Amino acid sequence: MCNLYRLHKGSDAIRQIFAGMGTKLSFPEGIPNLEPRDVHITDPGAIVRAGVSGPELVIRRWSWPQATGKPLYNLRSEGRNFARNRGLVIADGFYEYTAPEDPKKKRKDRWLFKPADGGLLGIAGILCAHPQVGEAFTLLTAEPGPDVAPFHRRQIVLLPPRDWSRWLDPAVPSSELLKPSDAGYLTVEPA
């Protein structure tokens, strides 16, 4: 499951992608200073949600505590209807791990997946108002697409930019969008 992603592009790059789709992105809490970094579980991350006057970018915690105390950072999408609290987690890459090729190595091999077009990834997410941590998000997962399948048995749901506004629209059935990504959507390299 995805437990680390990255965002190395700033607020202007995110705003420009939305503007290129004819959509004005608002920043109700001010324009965040998004320093290039890897985002770990419980870190704050950039997420776009449906606002009163259109999509808005806010910074929220990735994961919320379950009853067991463990963080809920990934959630299976199959068999569920997500009509509310949808968010679009903005990233430009994510990591997966495999058993090391060298049997003498103790650490797993890490792989970086990036969009083949060099743009941004929109990861399907769900927001939750949690009493302990406030509003937080989790990443939805599905069966892996052909780019991820050789590395992992699941993948985060990656929405192409043409579907970003549809994901934020609760009238669009989530089942239409929660699918594995197409072959060639991602590039992969050792990280």
C-alpha positions in Angstrom: 0.0 0.0 0.0 1.1 3.5 -0.6 2.8 4.9 2.5 4.9 7.6 0.9 4.3 10.1 -1.9 6.0 13.3 -3.0 5.1 16.8 -4.1 8.0 18.7 -5.5 5.9 21.3 -7.4 4.4 24.4 -5.8 1.1 26.1 -5.5 1.6 28.0 -8.8 2.1 24.8 -10.7 -1.1 23.4 -9.2 -3.0 26.6 -10.0 -1.8 26.6 -13.6 -3.0 23.0 -14.2 -6.4 23.9 -13.0 -6.4 27.1 -15.0 -5.4 25.1 -18.1 -8.6 23.1 -17.6 -10.6 26.3 -17.3 -11.1 26.0 -13.6 -10.2 28.6 -11.0 -8.6 27.1 -7.9 -9.2 29.0 -4.7 -7.1 29.0 -1.5 -9.5 29.7 1.4 -6.7 29.4 4.0 -4.2 31.4 2.0 -1.7 30.2 -0.7 0.4 27.6 1.0 4.2 27.6 0.7 4.6 24.0 -0.6 8.3 23.2 -0.2 9.5 20.2 -2.3 9.3 17.2 -0.1 8.2 13.6 0.5 4.9 13.3 2.4 4.8 10.6 5.1 1.8 9.2 6.9 0.5 11.8 9.5 2.3 14.7 7.5 0.2 17.5 6.2 -0.5 17.3 2.4 -2.1 19.3 -0.3 -5.7 18.3 -1.1 -8.3 19.8 -3.3 -11.9 19.6 -2.2 -15.2 21.0 -3.5 -15.8 24.4 -2.0 -18.9 26.6 -2.2 -17.5 28.5 -5.2 -15.5 25.7 -6.8 -12.4 23.7 -6.0 -10.2 24.8 -3.2 -6.8 23.7 -2.1 -6.2 23.2 1.6 -3.5 21.5 3.7 -4.6 18.6 5.8 -3.1 15.7 7.7 -2.7 12.4 5.8 -4.4 9.7 7.8 -6.6 9.6 10.9 -6.4 7.2 13.9 -8.6 4.1 13.7 -10.1 2.6 16.9 -6.9 0.5 17.2 -4.8 3.6 17.2 -3.2 2.7 13.9 -3.4 5.3 11.1 -5.9 4.8 8.3 -3.9 6.0 5.3 -5.2 3.8 2.5 -8.8 2.6 2.0 -10.0 0.0 -0.5 -12.4 1.5 -3.0 -14.1 -1.7 -4.2 -17.7 -2.2 -3.3 -18.1 1.2 -1.7 -19.9 4.3 -2.8 -18.1 7.5 -2.1 -20.7 10.2 -2.7 -19.4 12.7 -0.1 -16.2 14.1 1.3 -14.2 13.5 -1.8 -10.8 15.1 -2.2 -8.1 15.1 -4.8 -4.6 14.6 -3.2 -2.0 16.4 -5.3 1.3 14.7 -5.8 4.0 14.4 -8.5 5.1 10.9 -7.6 4.6 8.0 -5.2 6.8 5.2 -3.9 6.3 1.4 -3.8 8.7 -1.2 -2.3 9.7 -4.7 -3.5 11.8 -7.5 -2.0 15.4 -6.6 -2.6 17.0 -8.0 -5.8 20.1 -8.7 -3.9 19.3 -11.3 -1.2 22.1 -9.9 1.0 20.3 -6.6 1.3 18.0 -6.2 4.3 16.2 -3.2 3.0 13.5 -3.4 0.4 14.1 -1.8 -3.0 12.2 1.5 -3.4 10.6 2.6 -6.7 9.4 6.0 -7.7 6.3 6.2 -9.9 5.8 9.6 -11.7 3.3 10.7 -14.4 4.6 10.0 -17.8 3.7 13.5 -19.0 5.7 15.1 -16.2 2.7 16.8 -14.7 0.8 16.2 -11.5 -1.0 13.2 -10.1 -4.5 13.6 -8.7 -5.0 10.8 -6.2 -8.6 9.9 -5.2 -9.0 10.7 -1.5 -11.6 10.9 1.2 -11.8 13.5 3.9 -12.9 12.8 7.4 -13.5 15.2 10.3 -11.8 13.3 13.1 -12.3 14.3 16.8 -8.6 13.8 17.6 -6.8 15.2 14.6 -9.4 17.5 12.8 -10.1 17.1 9.1 -7.7 14.5 7.6 -7.6 12.5 4.4 -6.9 8.9 3.2 -5.9 7.6 -0.2 -8.2 5.2 -2.1 -6.8 2.1 -3.6 -7.8 -0.3 -6.4 -6.4 -3.3 -8.3 -3.1 -2.3 -9.9 -2.8 -1.1 -13.5 -0.2 -2.5 -15.8 2.5 0.0 -14.7 2.2 -0.9 -11.0 1.2 -4.6 -11.2 4.9 -5.8 -11.5 5.7 -4.0 -8.2 2.6 -4.3 -6.0 -0.7 -6.1 -5.7 -2.7 -2.8 -5.1 -2.3 0.8 -6.2 -3.7 4.2 -5.2 -6.4 5.4 -7.5 -4.9 7.9 -9.9 -7.4 10.2 -11.7 -6.3 11.7 -15.0 -6.8 15.5 -15.1 -9.9 15.2 -17.3 -11.6 13.5 -14.3 -10.5 15.8 -11.5 -13.7 17.9 -11.6 -15.8 14.9 -12.0 -14.3 13.3 -8.9 -15.1 16.4 -6.9 -18.8 16.4 -8.1 -20.8 14.2 -5.8 -23.4 13.7 -8.5 -20.9 11.6 -10.5 -21.0 8.0 -9.3 -17.6 7.1 -7.8 -17.7 3.7 -9.4 -17.2 5.4 -12.8 -13.8 6.8 -11.7 -12.3 4.3 -9.2 -10.3 2.2 -11.7 -6.7 1.3 -12.2 -4.6 3.7 -14.4 -4.0 2.9 -18.0 -0.7 1.4 -19.3 1.9 4.1 -19.9 0.3 6.6 -17.5 3.3 6.2 -15.2 7.1 5.9 -15.5 9.0 4.0 -12.8 12.6 4.3 -11.7 14.7 3.1 -8.7 14.6 5.6 -5.9 
